[in-house]
């Protein structure tokens, strides 16, 4: 590679690989510590990877058509994976992310209108307002302005989902959630008994999860709000909570019980801010390493916005901004892995998949598969131009999942990420603090292990 090339395409942060041969105990420890560290270069190129932990078989499906088969064509034969459910249910209850069958279908129907484009447009002013507040705080910092951008993005997205959900009741919720989410992310890991599908009670006895009670305070506050709101239903639902309470099934006319609303609230809260904040953090990291791409982004912002605060109508015109975020989620997909389990035995790519096996889909591998992406480790937003996107198989890029269980919040997340990115990039350039280690760590989501210490450079007005 020439010097010019390596300037334009610097080596990007990658997970550290375990050195030398490891036994099963060490491999498991490495996997719990970072689910992405154990992949050899061959795994990125493979169509299917088979693994075994004692008697449990695992299959990583890494080919677009086979993924389509699992999440769409033969989706009726697949449930969400038991391991994923064990990780999420203690915190999220039985919300949309973890429920199955008729319950899931009914809830998805009831909740879909709250996430359609009209509803997302209604939340956009909250997104820009929270970003303006963040920028006012940054403006008030004294030079040199330096902070952990990953923490700042988490704070912003948490405030946005909180205000969208609870309007004026949101502030007291934010504080209790912020520390709880961080502890949940960093302490909840799959244990060996979980991976082996040992019955849950035995698994918890053998490997207790230190998460008991993390969300107690949050739960209490949500319960209290639900009771208050239940007593005085809104004639015209304004925030997301009011909408969920008032929502009715288009097929049966029924609504959700208070317990069901509670589980949906917690699910949306958790699923709805961490992932978006990780997408933004990785985008800031990538932009800081690629000044030419950053300059192109600035040029689009200047021509579309002419210095104004962006609003929902601008989102459709910020084409390059969207491509930057799409490419960032290709390289660092916040939901790096998701899992399914076949109800009956199946056959995929010539492999017999026993009933109950662990079937994993890893955007982390798929999004860097050399046969699908030219120079897969390069940050190149132009890949997402309409022409180049059209030439790619539809299931080659799945940051929001695919099929019936595709992320319900995808439009919310894209709008939010674009408005935050556009507002901040108009005013600041974010530069990685020299020497700060950037280490992608695959926990429940893909996060920069040490946060992102960055220097904020005020752009000329
Ligand atoms: C960049 C941000 C986001 C990413 C990368 C992301 C990713 C995903 C993925 C991959 C799935 C599917 C998992 C599977 O098939 O097993 C999913 C589902 C889901 N997401 Fe998101 N998500 C994001 C933002 C959001 C937001 C903003 C919300 C809500 C406000 C949300 C709520 C949900 C819910 C409720 C589900 C379950 C849907 C169902 O099973 O019907 N997500 N998300």
Boltz pocket constraint, residues with backbone or C-beta under 6 A from the ligand:
constraints:
  - pocket:
      binder: B
      contacts: [[A, 80], [A, 96], [A, 97], [A, 98], [A, 108], [A, 267], [A, 268], [A, 271], [A, 272], [A, 273], [A, 275], [A, 276], [A, 279], [A, 333], [A, 334], [A, 335], [A, 338], [A, 339], [A, 398], [A, 399], [A, 400], [A, 401], [A, 402], [A, 404], [A, 405], [A, 406], [A, 407], [A, 408], [A, 409], [A, 410], [A, 412], [A, 413]]
      max_distance: 6.0
